Amino acid sequence: MADGPYKYIRDADGNVSRVIRVGTRKSQLARIQTDSVVEKLKELHPDVHFEIVAMSTTGDKILDTALSKIGEKSLFTKELENALEKNEVDLVVHSLKDLPTVLPVGFTIGSVLKRENPHDAVVLHPKHKGKRLDSLANKSVVGTSSLRRAAQLKKRFPHLEFKDIRGNLNTRLKKLDEKDDFSAIILAAAGLRRMGWENRISQILGPEDCMYAVGQGALAVEVRARDQDILEMVSVLNDSDTVLRCISERAFLKHLEGGCSVPVAVYTEIKNSQLYLTGAVYSLDGSDSLKETMQTSISSDNQVEEQEKVDEKVQRVGITALKVSEAAQDAAVKLGVDLGNLLLSKGAKEILTVARQLNDAR
């Protein structure tokens, strides 16, 4: 039964509970990620009935083209946002790295959960068990559909060749194991760990080998910006450190106007109330690059402040993080913009423009 925009159900004992519908992609990993978020929400709101609605997205359907060539910013999110807009679902769980830095009007990220390991991982063909990238034979082929990974790894491991590989995690592992096309593939460690496939990780790539994508390893809950009660409900899932790190990363990417079609990488850490952001841009072959680090204070003296009325104004790079210090969030945005400006002053725009043109011409 519905009452205004809300949906309720009555159980056998006549108890009425509110229904919250949660949208997700259909892939196994997306379902695992969504289930983990719903479990947390159930613990916090035992009186609410959560219903999961799974759907396919454009990115799930176009499997024969490199992501960077499709030229659509919201590849994995558009269908889910349409459902959110039509009130078919009330919140959507995403990998934060799939969400553009500017969301369509009326939507916001109400929660960014504690980040899983954000680094990339090397998964080897079974016959190369025990090896690392540097010990693979000359001209070994490594699969990755990410320009960011390829650019950094080509420079770091010039003896290897890199080729596109698409598909969800299951598909990519199958392509690796059942054919002889690839000696290894590069995947996000977070996804492998969430799938329970940690035993396939032969090497985690540290920042000296390969810095990660903006928002990598973090889950985000997207809601309608006007739904104050849903925003409140999901805001308890916010992990303050992850929110601040990801705000700085997203502000950096947004300032550079980067996206899937250009190689931009980041590395963040918080130590002693200082947020450190390292950001880099690369040419497609990695030969040309710019990399800098900056830091800012995010002192936790004023961690929970008066809640402002939530409107589009307090959305920072698409994120409305209630219960996280406003001052710290502003400092994180400024850090990302400042680092973006530093790289632009050193020629980042030229590197990215050429990378974009070359990628479009491929």
HELIX and SHEET records of a PDB file:
HELIX    1   1 GLN A   28  LEU A   44  1                                  17    
HELIX    2   2 THR A   58  LYS A   61  1                                   4    
HELIX    3   3 LEU A   67  ILE A   70  1                                   4    
HELIX    4   4 LYS A   78  GLU A   85  1                                   8    
HELIX    5   5 LEU A   96  ASP A   98  5                                   3    
HELIX    6   6 PRO A  126  HIS A  128  5                                   3    
HELIX    7   7 LEU A  133  SER A  135  5                                   3    
HELIX    8   8 LEU A  147  ARG A  156  1                                  10    
HELIX    9   9 LEU A  169  GLU A  178  1                                  10    
HELIX   10  10 ALA A  189  ARG A  194  1                                   6    
HELIX   11  11 GLU A  198  ARG A  200  5                                   3    
HELIX   12  12 GLN A  228  SER A  235  1                                   8    
HELIX   13  13 SER A  240  LEU A  256  1                                  17    
HELIX   14  14 SER A  300  ASN A  302  5                                   3    
HELIX   15  15 GLU A  312  VAL A  314  5                                   3    
HELIX   16  16 GLU A  326  SER A  345  1                                  20    
HELIX   17  17 ALA A  348  ALA A  361  1                                  14    
SHEET    1   A 4 ALA A   2  ASP A   3  0                                        
SHEET    2   A 4 TYR A   6  ARG A  10 -1                                        
SHEET    3   A 4 VAL A  16  ARG A  25 -1                                        
SHEET    4   A 4 HIS A  49  MET A  55  1                                        
SHEET    1   B 6 ALA A   2  ASP A   3  0                                        
SHEET    2   B 6 TYR A   6  ARG A  10 -1                                        
SHEET    3   B 6 VAL A  16  ARG A  25 -1                                        
SHEET    4   B 6 LEU A  91  SER A  95  1                                        
SHEET    5   B 6 LEU A 219  ARG A 224 -1                                        
SHEET    6   B 6 PHE A 107  VAL A 112 -1                                        
SHEET    1   C 5 GLU A 161  LYS A 163  0                                        
SHEET    2   C 5 VAL A 141  GLY A 143  1                                        
SHEET    3   C 5 ALA A 184  ALA A 188  1                                        
SHEET    4   C 5 ASP A 120  LEU A 124 -1                                        
SHEET    5   C 5 ILE A 201  LEU A 205 -1                                        
SHEET    1   D 3 VAL A 264  LYS A 271  0                                        
SHEET    2   D 3 GLN A 274  TYR A 282 -1                                        
SHEET    3   D 3 SER A 289  SER A 297 -1                                        
END                                                                             
